Every structure is written in structure tokens, then in C-alpha cells.
Amino acid sequence: MARGRISAIALASLAALAPAASADTVGVPISVPRTVVFFGVACPTATTCLAVGDGGVLVPITDGIPGRPISVPGTFELKGIACESAMSCIAVGDNASNVGGVVPITGTTPGVPITVPGTISIDSIACPSATGCTAIGTSATTVDGVVVSISGTTPGTPISVAPIRLTAIACQTASSCTAVGDNNSPSFAGVVVPITDGMPGPPVTVPGNPPGLDAIACQTATSCTAVGNNENNFGVVVPIQGGTPAAAVKPRRYAAFFGVACESATTCEGVGQTGIGTQKGGVVPILSGHPGSPIPAPGDFARPSLNAVACVSATSCEVVGTSGYTGLVAATCIPAPGQGCAELTGPVSSHHATIVDQALYCAGAPGQTCVVANQVRTLHNRLVARKTITIRPGHVDELTFKLNRAGRRLLKKLGKLPVTLTISQRLDASRFVILKRRLTLRR
């Protein structure tokens, strides 16, 4: 991943959402300035998430909108995060001295990092209960995997799983977890490692020997789904039942997998890259262990990649990654049976004090409605315009609205008025994505 820090506009451009069809809708990614790449995301509530990444950065996300990056002193990279409750999370990573560590987080406030001696990095964490978590990382002496139990916020002594290298962990129950990785030598075949009460069991090699697994999520007390990539960098999905991995399954079209999350017992979302030649960040719906067609995220970025995903409900997930230069946050809508997701297509235009959202399309099911709300605020958060419309499924509409009296006075006084347009979309009563765009209105 790129290490350079090149600032970019913090707000999403308004582009077409990926077609809902029978799969997911991927929201327009939002570039987050003063970040480079996000490695992990967790959502302690249905409306709030926390992303972590390169440079030891923590970014709160509210209703799909990223807030200001928060630097975590004493860390170099934060590679994963999990939440024990709505107000308590733990991030994991390493420091500038190449020692792994954990960071307790209360709300959005990070605490003092706690190092884990004997490790060079803690790479992934799962918190199946309000008082206990299990993490995996890398040994400082053998570069093999280690398992670390965490009681409250206190890490225990690392337990080696040599010669296995571990990359990710998920928990089925409060006492049962599963880690994935590879056998480190000589074939680098993907492995699954059961963990009971913090103690790793014998590794199980994945049939077909894919070279490694990069992420895992568990749907039930007995079933999990892992993702990785084969020797040709083609993504694979590995269903795991009762600790036993099945043969790897490839998507129908090219996709590389870096993360996975499950919103129900039968449906998961793999994230990574899609496309050959011109690559884009992509989402791959996974139904009962079988990957569907990759859905590219809209937007034109330099070296895009979606690295991690967390699902906040049965119909909505949050995805994070990188544009190659800055961190990205994108929302997804996963329609339930009989439902759909709205789409916004076409540009936003402005003429003097009039603003027009063009080609608003509702892709909901019959009997549903899409509610599209627009708010325009100055950079000092002063509301200068707003309007909401309701669109019937299958219909296209246009939203035209004007600045209020205060907005018109500011525009007349200043000649040009930088504003932020926030577009909130709802399918009936359920919010599924919010987009933002920065405009400059001129007299």
C-alpha cells in the first residue's frame, strides 16, 4: 500500500450507485483526508462504526459519514478492531518499535496502548463477550502466528501456533473461535485453526491448497466463511462447518478478497478488488458459501482497494479501504427479499441560488417508497437550504430547491458561497446510505 500522504477532497462525488439488480448496492466511496489506508472496521451500534488504519489512525463513522481522523499516540499501524459493547472497543496493531499492542477505546476516545511482549504485531481481534476478546498476531522470534487472550483490556501471554502464520480471527461463541492463515512453509497452503477458551487446536489444511486465507467471519455457532486468494491472485471463498473447511470456490468473474463480514446465517459480503487491467474496489455477495458476481464501487480512484467490512444490520454494511492515496469509506445496501435499493444518478447542478439534483431513481419493490432528503450547509454548519421528496419505485424524479433567506443574504454579500450538500436516502423508514458533496454557489 502507498505510504505517501496526499490530501484529497473529503466528500464523495455524486456518481451512479452500482445497479441493485438481485445483489448489493455499493455507495459512492468517501475519501478521508489525513489518512492513507484503512485496515479494519467495527460497528458497535446500528449507526456508528470505527475504522482503523495506517499511521495509527482512528476514524469514527456516523450513518456512513466519516468524522475527523483521531491519531493514537504510541501506535504505528492499527490493523484490526472489535467491540465488546456499544461504548467499548479494542483496536490492535503495532508501534514504531515493532512490538504488537492493543488499544482500549471508549466511545471514540482511544486509551493508552498496551504492548504485548514477544510479538511484532497483533493483526486481528474478535470480541465474543463483553469481558473477553481473542486476538492473533505474529511472534517476534519465529515470525509464526500467536494467539492472545484478552481479559477486559489486559492481554495475556502469546501462545505460539508454529509453523502456522495467522492473518484473521472470528468467534462463533463466547468460548469458541476460528483463525485462518497459511502453513508458512513449504507450500503456503491455507489453514484453519480452531481455538477453544484461548487455546489453539491442530490446524486443518484447506482442500485444494489455496495459498492462504486473509479474512474470516462466522454466521452461526457452527459455521464460518473465510476468503483468500489463489496462486493467480484470484479470490476464493472457503465455507467452514464445525471447524472443517470445504474446498475453495472462485467467483464467476475476477475478484481478489481482503475482507469478509456476514449479515445473516446464509449471506456474507466479501470485499477487495475487481477488474483486470483497470482495477476497482469491489464487493462480492456470498450466499451459502457461493460467491456471486463482483460489484465495483463507483468512483474513479488511483489504486482503489476495499480492505474490511462490518455489517450493521441484515441490509446494510460499512466498507473501508484506500484510494491508493487516501482512506475510503463506502456504504453498501443489501436488499432483503422483495426489497430494493434506491439509486442516485446524474450530477448536481447549481444556478445562482437554485440547486438541482438530477435523475433521482427509486429501485424499491412495489408498495415501497424512497425518501431522498437534501440539506445544504455552509462550512460553518449553518443550514441554508433543505428539501425532501418521496419517489415511487420505478420512477425517476428531479429535486429543485432554493437557498433560504439567510443563504441568499450570504451569497449576495460574499459573491460565492462554499457549501456542503448532504443527500440522505431512505427506503421507507430505513436509512441505507448518505452521500456528501461540496459545492460553491456563485452569485
VENZI-V111734 format. One record per residue. N is the residue number from 0. RES is the residue in one letter. PHI is phi in whole degrees, -180 to 180 (none if undefined). PSI is psi in degrees with one decimal (999 if undefined). D_LAST is the distance of its C-alpha to the last C-alpha in whole Angstrom. Layout:
n = [N | N]
res = [RES | RES]
phi = [PHI | PHI]
psi = [PSI | PSI]
d_last = [D_LAST | D_LAST]
//
This chain:
n = [0 | 1 | 2 | 3 | 4 | 5 | 6 | 7 | 8 | 9 | 10 | 11 | 12 | 13 | 14 | 15 | 16 | 17 | 18 | 19 | 20 | 21 | 22 | 23 | 24 | 25 | 26 | 27 | 28 | 29 | 30 | 31 | 32 | 33 | 34 | 35 | 36 | 37 | 38 | 39 | 40 | 41 | 42 | 43 | 44 | 45 | 46 | 47 | 48 | 49 | 50 | 51 | 52 | 53 | 54 | 55 | 56 | 57 | 58 | 59 | 60 | 61 | 62 | 63 | 64 | 65 | 66 | 67 | 68 | 69 | 70 | 71 | 72 | 73 | 74 | 75 | 76 | 77 | 78 | 79 | 80 | 81 | 82 | 83 | 84 | 85 | 86 | 87 | 88 | 89 | 90 | 91 | 92 | 93 | 94 | 95 | 96 | 97 | 98 | 99 | 100 | 101 | 102 | 103 | 104 | 105 | 106 | 107 | 108 | 109 | 110 | 111 | 112 | 113 | 114 | 115 | 116 | 117 | 118 | 119 | 120 | 121 | 122 | 123 | 124 | 125 | 126 | 127 | 128 | 129 | 130 | 131 | 132 | 133 | 134 | 135 | 136 | 137 | 138 | 139 | 140 | 141 | 142 | 143 | 144 | 145 | 146 | 147 | 148 | 149 | 150 | 151 | 152 | 153 | 154 | 155 | 156 | 157 | 158 | 159 | 160 | 161 | 162 | 163 | 164 | 165 | 166 | 167 | 168 | 169 | 170 | 171 | 172 | 173 | 174 | 175 | 176 | 177 | 178 | 179 | 180 | 181 | 182 | 183 | 184 | 185 | 186 | 187 | 188 | 189 | 190 | 191 | 192 | 193 | 194 | 195 | 196 | 197 | 198 | 199 | 200 | 201 | 202 | 203 | 204 | 205 | 206 | 207 | 208 | 209 | 210 | 211 | 212 | 213 | 214 | 215 | 216 | 217 | 218 | 219 | 220 | 221 | 222 | 223 | 224 | 225 | 226 | 227 | 228 | 229 | 230 | 231 | 232 | 233 | 234 | 235 | 236 | 237 | 238 | 239 | 240 | 241 | 242 | 243 | 244 | 245 | 246 | 247 | 248 | 249 | 250 | 251 | 252 | 253 | 254 | 255 | 256 | 257 | 258 | 259 | 260 | 261 | 262 | 263 | 264 | 265 | 266 | 267 | 268 | 269 | 270 | 271 | 272 | 273 | 274 | 275 | 276 | 277 | 278 | 279 | 280 | 281 | 282 | 283 | 284 | 285 | 286 | 287 | 288 | 289 | 290 | 291 | 292 | 293 | 294 | 295 | 296 | 297 | 298 | 299 | 300 | 301 | 302 | 303 | 304 | 305 | 306 | 307 | 308 | 309 | 310 | 311 | 312 | 313 | 314 | 315 | 316 | 317 | 318 | 319 | 320 | 321 | 322 | 323 | 324 | 325 | 326 | 327 | 328 | 329 | 330 | 331 | 332 | 333 | 334 | 335 | 336 | 337 | 338 | 339 | 340 | 341 | 342 | 343 | 344 | 345 | 346 | 347 | 348 | 349 | 350 | 351 | 352 | 353 | 354 | 355 | 356 | 357 | 358 | 359 | 360 | 361 | 362 | 363 | 364 | 365 | 366 | 367 | 368 | 369 | 370 | 371 | 372 | 373 | 374 | 375 | 376 | 377 | 378 | 379 | 380 | 381 | 382 | 383 | 384 | 385 | 386 | 387 | 388 | 389 | 390 | 391 | 392 | 393 | 394 | 395 | 396 | 397 | 398 | 399 | 400 | 401 | 402 | 403 | 404 | 405 | 406 | 407 | 408 | 409 | 410 | 411 | 412 | 413 | 414 | 415 | 416 | 417 | 418 | 419 | 420 | 421 | 422 | 423 | 424 | 425 | 426 | 427 | 428 | 429 | 430 | 431 | 432 | 433 | 434 | 435 | 436 | 437 | 438 | 439 | 440 | 441 | 442]
res = [M | A | R | G | R | I | S | A | I | A | L | A | S | L | A | A | L | A | P | A | A | S | A | D | T | V | G | V | P | I | S | V | P | R | T | V | V | F | F | G | V | A | C | P | T | A | T | T | C | L | A | V | G | D | G | G | V | L | V | P | I | T | D | G | I | P | G | R | P | I | S | V | P | G | T | F | E | L | K | G | I | A | C | E | S | A | M | S | C | I | A | V | G | D | N | A | S | N | V | G | G | V | V | P | I | T | G | T | T | P | G | V | P | I | T | V | P | G | T | I | S | I | D | S | I | A | C | P | S | A | T | G | C | T | A | I | G | T | S | A | T | T | V | D | G | V | V | V | S | I | S | G | T | T | P | G | T | P | I | S | V | A | P | I | R | L | T | A | I | A | C | Q | T | A | S | S | C | T | A | V | G | D | N | N | S | P | S | F | A | G | V | V | V | P | I | T | D | G | M | P | G | P | P | V | T | V | P | G | N | P | P | G | L | D | A | I | A | C | Q | T | A | T | S | C | T | A | V | G | N | N | E | N | N | F | G | V | V | V | P | I | Q | G | G | T | P | A | A | A | V | K | P | R | R | Y | A | A | F | F | G | V | A | C | E | S | A | T | T | C | E | G | V | G | Q | T | G | I | G | T | Q | K | G | G | V | V | P | I | L | S | G | H | P | G | S | P | I | P | A | P | G | D | F | A | R | P | S | L | N | A | V | A | C | V | S | A | T | S | C | E | V | V | G | T | S | G | Y | T | G | L | V | A | A | T | C | I | P | A | P | G | Q | G | C | A | E | L | T | G | P | V | S | S | H | H | A | T | I | V | D | Q | A | L | Y | C | A | G | A | P | G | Q | T | C | V | V | A | N | Q | V | R | T | L | H | N | R | L | V | A | R | K | T | I | T | I | R | P | G | H | V | D | E | L | T | F | K | L | N | R | A | G | R | R | L | L | K | K | L | G | K | L | P | V | T | L | T | I | S | Q | R | L | D | A | S | R | F | V | I | L | K | R | R | L | T | L | R | R]
phi = [none | -68 | -102 | -66 | -112 | -114 | -67 | -139 | -61 | -81 | -114 | -72 | -76 | -89 | -126 | -65 | -74 | -59 | -56 | -69 | 42 | -106 | -121 | -91 | -110 | -105 | -71 | -65 | -63 | -110 | -79 | -110 | -66 | 64 | -134 | -115 | -152 | -99 | -106 | -149 | -151 | -141 | -125 | -71 | -137 | -71 | -122 | -126 | -136 | -132 | -108 | -131 | -171 | -61 | 81 | 65 | -111 | -123 | -128 | -73 | -128 | -120 | 51 | 86 | -107 | -73 | -93 | -73 | -63 | -114 | -76 | -107 | -58 | 86 | -125 | -107 | -137 | -111 | -105 | -160 | -157 | -146 | -121 | -86 | -156 | -65 | -117 | -130 | -133 | -134 | -101 | -131 | 175 | -150 | -116 | -68 | -94 | 60 | -123 | -67 | -160 | -124 | -127 | -71 | -129 | -111 | 66 | -119 | -102 | -76 | -92 | -77 | -60 | -114 | -75 | -117 | -57 | 89 | -126 | -101 | -167 | -109 | -107 | -157 | -146 | -135 | -124 | -79 | -140 | -76 | -126 | -143 | -132 | -131 | -123 | -127 | -160 | -127 | -69 | -78 | -103 | -116 | 59 | -94 | -76 | -134 | -113 | -127 | -82 | -125 | -102 | 67 | -124 | -101 | -75 | -90 | -77 | -62 | -112 | -74 | -121 | -52 | -95 | -92 | -103 | -107 | -123 | -157 | -144 | -144 | -120 | -85 | -139 | -65 | -119 | -125 | -130 | -137 | -110 | -131 | 174 | -145 | -86 | 68 | -179 | -92 | -100 | 55 | -76 | -65 | -134 | -120 | -121 | -73 | -131 | -121 | 51 | 82 | -105 | -72 | -98 | -66 | -70 | -118 | -76 | -73 | -56 | 88 | 54 | -61 | -64 | 179 | -115 | -109 | -156 | -149 | -141 | -115 | -91 | -138 | -70 | -128 | -128 | -136 | -132 | -113 | -133 | -166 | -142 | -87 | -65 | -99 | 62 | -96 | -61 | -134 | -115 | -123 | -71 | -126 | -124 | 59 | 85 | -105 | -77 | -89 | -65 | -68 | -121 | -93 | -64 | -70 | -122 | -60 | -158 | -107 | -104 | -126 | -154 | -155 | -147 | -121 | -98 | -156 | -68 | -123 | -123 | -134 | -129 | -94 | -129 | 170 | -129 | -140 | 97 | -110 | 90 | -95 | -90 | -135 | -62 | -144 | -121 | -122 | -69 | -124 | -113 | 51 | 84 | -111 | -73 | -91 | -81 | -63 | -116 | -70 | -73 | -68 | 109 | -117 | -123 | -69 | -135 | -75 | -157 | -101 | -107 | -153 | -147 | -138 | -101 | -95 | -161 | -72 | -128 | -151 | -134 | -116 | -121 | -132 | -176 | -150 | -89 | 103 | -123 | -136 | -69 | -121 | -125 | -134 | -102 | -125 | -118 | -109 | -67 | -74 | -54 | 83 | -109 | -147 | -126 | -72 | -129 | -113 | -127 | 83 | -87 | -100 | -123 | -139 | -137 | 57 | -98 | -108 | -121 | -129 | -94 | -101 | 55 | -86 | -119 | -101 | -106 | -73 | -78 | -55 | 93 | -97 | -135 | -106 | -109 | -117 | -113 | -119 | -129 | -117 | -129 | -72 | -67 | -99 | 71 | -89 | -73 | -122 | -169 | -162 | -166 | -128 | -130 | -115 | -120 | -80 | -56 | 83 | -108 | -114 | -138 | -130 | -113 | -120 | -149 | -118 | -63 | -76 | -62 | -64 | -66 | -66 | -64 | -63 | -65 | -66 | -72 | -92 | 87 | -142 | -133 | -69 | -138 | -114 | -98 | -109 | -110 | -102 | -114 | -132 | -105 | 55 | -99 | -107 | -74 | -129 | -165 | -127 | -118 | -131 | -146 | -96 | -126 | -122 | -86 | -123 | -71]
psi = [149.8 | 141.4 | -17.0 | 150.0 | 100.6 | 118.8 | 147.7 | 164.7 | 136.2 | -8.2 | 149.4 | 142.9 | 150.6 | 104.3 | 171.9 | 135.8 | 152.3 | 140.7 | 135.9 | -45.8 | -128.7 | 12.6 | -148.7 | 160.7 | 128.0 | 123.6 | 162.2 | 123.5 | 145.7 | 121.7 | 133.9 | 111.2 | 158.2 | 24.2 | 159.3 | -52.4 | 139.3 | 135.4 | -23.3 | 158.2 | 143.6 | 150.2 | 100.7 | -21.3 | 176.0 | -13.9 | -7.0 | 139.5 | 164.9 | 127.5 | 145.7 | 156.4 | -156.6 | 144.4 | 8.9 | 49.8 | 143.1 | 130.5 | 116.5 | 145.0 | 123.4 | 120.2 | 39.6 | -3.0 | 120.9 | 142.1 | -162.8 | 139.0 | 140.4 | 118.0 | 136.8 | 100.3 | 144.2 | 7.3 | 152.5 | -47.2 | 140.6 | 118.3 | -15.8 | 165.3 | 145.3 | 156.4 | 133.7 | -27.4 | -177.4 | -22.5 | -2.7 | 120.8 | 165.0 | 125.0 | 152.7 | 155.1 | -134.6 | 174.0 | -178.0 | -15.6 | 11.9 | 47.3 | 129.9 | 155.4 | 167.3 | 148.8 | 111.7 | 140.2 | 126.7 | 115.0 | -111.9 | 15.1 | 113.9 | 143.8 | -166.7 | 128.5 | 142.7 | 116.7 | 154.7 | 95.3 | 144.8 | 3.7 | 153.5 | -14.5 | 145.0 | 123.1 | -23.1 | 150.7 | 147.7 | 139.8 | 90.3 | -9.7 | 173.1 | -10.0 | -3.9 | 139.9 | 161.8 | 132.5 | 161.0 | 154.5 | -155.1 | 131.7 | 144.3 | -16.7 | -35.9 | -8.8 | 22.2 | 173.8 | 153.6 | 153.4 | 132.9 | 118.1 | 141.3 | 118.7 | 114.4 | -106.8 | 12.3 | 114.5 | 144.4 | -167.7 | 131.1 | 139.8 | 121.5 | 145.5 | 28.1 | 143.2 | 37.0 | 139.4 | 129.3 | 144.5 | -27.3 | 160.4 | 147.4 | 155.9 | 134.4 | -38.2 | -178.8 | -21.2 | -5.6 | 123.0 | 167.6 | 129.2 | 155.8 | 160.7 | -137.5 | 171.2 | 5.2 | -22.1 | 143.4 | -14.0 | -9.4 | 41.4 | 145.5 | 141.4 | 156.3 | 131.0 | 113.2 | 144.0 | 122.4 | 121.9 | 40.6 | -1.2 | 121.1 | 142.0 | -172.7 | 136.8 | 148.1 | 122.9 | 138.6 | 130.3 | 139.3 | -8.7 | 50.9 | 146.7 | -19.9 | 156.3 | 138.1 | -21.0 | 157.4 | 147.5 | 148.1 | 130.7 | -37.5 | -175.5 | -11.5 | -7.3 | 139.6 | 166.7 | 126.8 | 154.5 | 154.3 | -157.0 | 144.5 | -171.7 | -18.5 | 14.6 | 28.8 | 126.6 | 147.4 | 151.1 | 132.9 | 105.4 | 140.9 | 122.3 | 119.9 | 31.8 | -3.1 | 118.6 | 140.9 | 175.7 | 146.6 | 143.1 | 132.6 | 148.0 | 163.6 | -29.3 | 162.8 | 133.3 | 142.1 | 136.9 | 136.3 | -17.1 | 162.8 | 147.5 | 155.3 | 129.6 | -8.7 | -179.3 | -16.7 | -11.2 | 135.3 | 168.6 | 118.5 | 142.0 | 153.0 | -122.2 | 152.3 | 158.3 | 143.4 | 132.6 | -80.9 | 102.9 | 148.0 | 156.2 | 142.1 | 156.9 | 135.3 | 113.3 | 139.6 | 117.8 | 115.9 | 42.7 | 0.1 | 117.0 | 140.4 | -159.4 | 139.1 | 143.2 | 110.5 | 141.1 | 138.0 | 161.5 | 154.4 | 104.2 | 164.3 | -60.0 | 73.0 | 146.3 | 134.5 | 122.4 | -24.4 | 155.5 | 145.6 | 137.2 | 129.0 | -15.5 | -177.6 | -8.6 | 6.7 | 137.2 | 161.6 | 132.4 | 139.6 | 157.8 | -135.2 | 149.5 | -4.0 | -27.0 | -34.2 | 159.2 | 150.0 | 144.2 | 129.0 | 146.5 | 150.5 | 149.9 | 122.8 | 102.4 | 135.4 | 166.3 | 129.8 | -1.3 | 173.7 | -178.0 | 139.7 | 160.8 | 145.0 | 123.5 | 158.6 | 168.8 | 168.5 | 130.1 | 158.0 | 142.0 | 108.3 | -118.0 | 11.7 | 134.7 | 138.5 | 122.7 | 120.2 | 147.2 | 59.8 | 120.5 | 132.6 | 120.1 | 23.1 | 171.9 | 159.8 | 137.9 | -14.1 | 167.6 | 151.1 | 129.6 | 121.5 | 116.4 | 136.5 | 134.4 | 136.2 | 124.3 | 149.2 | 170.9 | -13.0 | 16.3 | 25.1 | 125.7 | 123.0 | -6.7 | 147.6 | 152.5 | 144.8 | 137.8 | 157.1 | 132.1 | 136.4 | 150.8 | 138.1 | 0.5 | 151.6 | 137.0 | 170.5 | 139.7 | 119.8 | 129.9 | 160.9 | 158.7 | 147.2 | -176.4 | -42.4 | -39.2 | -40.9 | -37.5 | -43.9 | -42.3 | -41.1 | -39.0 | -43.2 | -23.3 | -37.3 | 143.4 | 102.7 | 129.8 | 163.7 | 124.1 | 121.5 | 123.5 | 113.1 | 129.6 | 135.4 | 141.7 | 107.8 | -120.4 | 4.5 | 116.4 | 136.3 | -14.9 | 146.6 | 136.3 | 153.7 | 149.0 | 140.3 | 130.1 | 158.4 | 112.5 | 139.2 | 144.8 | 999]
d_last = [43 | 41 | 41 | 38 | 35 | 32 | 29 | 27 | 23 | 25 | 23 | 24 | 23 | 23 | 26 | 29 | 31 | 35 | 37 | 38 | 41 | 44 | 43 | 41 | 37 | 35 | 32 | 29 | 30 | 28 | 29 | 30 | 29 | 32 | 35 | 37 | 39 | 40 | 43 | 44 | 42 | 44 | 42 | 44 | 43 | 41 | 37 | 38 | 39 | 40 | 39 | 41 | 41 | 42 | 42 | 43 | 40 | 39 | 36 | 36 | 34 | 33 | 33 | 32 | 29 | 31 | 31 | 31 | 34 | 37 | 39 | 43 | 45 | 49 | 47 | 47 | 46 | 46 | 47 | 47 | 47 | 49 | 48 | 51 | 49 | 46 | 46 | 48 | 48 | 49 | 48 | 50 | 50 | 51 | 51 | 51 | 55 | 55 | 56 | 55 | 54 | 52 | 50 | 50 | 46 | 46 | 43 | 40 | 42 | 44 | 48 | 50 | 51 | 55 | 56 | 59 | 62 | 63 | 60 | 57 | 55 | 54 | 52 | 52 | 53 | 53 | 54 | 56 | 57 | 55 | 58 | 58 | 57 | 58 | 57 | 58 | 57 | 59 | 62 | 62 | 66 | 66 | 62 | 63 | 62 | 62 | 62 | 61 | 61 | 59 | 60 | 57 | 56 | 59 | 60 | 63 | 65 | 64 | 66 | 67 | 67 | 68 | 68 | 65 | 61 | 59 | 55 | 54 | 56 | 55 | 57 | 59 | 60 | 61 | 64 | 63 | 61 | 60 | 59 | 59 | 59 | 61 | 65 | 64 | 67 | 68 | 66 | 63 | 64 | 61 | 63 | 63 | 64 | 65 | 65 | 66 | 66 | 65 | 67 | 67 | 69 | 70 | 68 | 67 | 67 | 64 | 66 | 65 | 64 | 61 | 60 | 58 | 56 | 53 | 52 | 53 | 53 | 55 | 55 | 58 | 61 | 63 | 60 | 57 | 55 | 55 | 53 | 53 | 54 | 57 | 58 | 55 | 53 | 52 | 52 | 54 | 55 | 58 | 59 | 61 | 63 | 66 | 65 | 66 | 64 | 64 | 63 | 60 | 57 | 55 | 52 | 52 | 49 | 49 | 47 | 48 | 48 | 47 | 47 | 48 | 48 | 49 | 48 | 51 | 55 | 54 | 50 | 49 | 46 | 47 | 44 | 44 | 43 | 43 | 43 | 45 | 44 | 40 | 40 | 38 | 38 | 40 | 42 | 45 | 46 | 50 | 52 | 56 | 56 | 55 | 51 | 49 | 47 | 44 | 40 | 38 | 35 | 32 | 30 | 30 | 32 | 34 | 38 | 37 | 40 | 40 | 43 | 43 | 43 | 43 | 43 | 42 | 44 | 45 | 42 | 40 | 40 | 38 | 38 | 38 | 38 | 37 | 34 | 37 | 34 | 33 | 34 | 33 | 33 | 33 | 34 | 37 | 38 | 41 | 42 | 45 | 48 | 46 | 43 | 40 | 36 | 33 | 31 | 27 | 26 | 24 | 20 | 17 | 14 | 11 | 8 | 5 | 7 | 10 | 13 | 16 | 19 | 21 | 25 | 26 | 30 | 33 | 36 | 38 | 41 | 42 | 42 | 39 | 36 | 33 | 30 | 27 | 24 | 21 | 20 | 16 | 17 | 15 | 17 | 19 | 20 | 18 | 18 | 15 | 16 | 19 | 21 | 24 | 26 | 30 | 31 | 35 | 36 | 36 | 33 | 30 | 27 | 23 | 21 | 17 | 16 | 13 | 12 | 14 | 14 | 14 | 11 | 9 | 11 | 10 | 6 | 6 | 9 | 8 | 5 | 6 | 8 | 12 | 13 | 17 | 18 | 21 | 23 | 27 | 29 | 32 | 35 | 37 | 37 | 37 | 34 | 34 | 31 | 28 | 25 | 22 | 19 | 17 | 13 | 10 | 7 | 4 | 0]
//
